[in-house]
Amino acid sequence: MAFERRLDMARPVRAMERDLNQEQLITLRGLERYGWELKFIRRPPFKPSIPIVFDSDRKKFAVLKDDGTLDENPGFNIRD
């Protein structure tokens, strides 16, 4: 049986939002009006954090870039 380590690392959304800069927060607030939400933040070793948002249907995801822009084609996939 596989053990999922990430479950223990789940953080409340408000705690994750503290890791966002002002531009990212402004974009996130706008997206939330359309049902998007911050799901998690990827933290690759020795690289900047990558905030991931999902649409309300959980069919699309995007990255909140440092300048507050939304990257809907970040060049990686998310596991189901």
N, C-alpha and C positions, 0 to 999 in steps of 0.2 A: 504494500500500500504506500503510495507516495505521500510525502509530508510537505505541505505548502508553508514555507518559512515566512512568506510575506504577510500572512494573515495576522501574525503577532505585531507587525509593524504598521498596521493601519492607524492613520491619524485622522482626527476630526478635521473637517474642512476648514474651520476657523484657524486651527493650528497650522495647517498647510498654507493658508493665505498669508500668514506672517512671513513666509519665505519669499513672497512676491514683492516686486518693486511697485512704485506708484503707477507706472504705465501699464503694467500687467494687471493690476487691480482695476484700473479704469476699464480696460478691455473686458475683463472677467465680468464686471457688473453689467456691462452692455450685453454680453452673451447670455447672462442669467435671465434677462428679460425674455429671451427666446428659448429657454429651457435647457441651455447648456450648463454644465457644471464641472468644477474642478474635481477630478477623480483621484489623481495621485501625482507625485513628483518623482521623476526618475533622477537618480543620483549616481551617474557613472563615475568611477574613480578618476580623480585628477582632471575632471571636466566640470563645467558649470551645470547646475541643476536644470532639469527640463520639465516644466509644468505641463501636464496633459489634461485637456478638457474633452468631454464627450457631449454629443447632442442628446436631446431628450429621448430619442429612440434607441440610443446606444449603438447606432450603426456607423457613425462617423466620429473620428477623433481628430484633434489638432493640437499643436504645440503653441503655447503662449511664449513668444520670443521676448528677449530682454527689452526691446524697444516698444513692446505692447502690441505688435502686429501678430496676426494669427497665421500660422503655417499649417495649411491643411494637407500638405504633401511633405512631411518631415523626412522621408527616406528610410523609415523603419516601420515594422508592423507591431501590433499589440496582440498578444495571445488572448484567446477566448477564455 
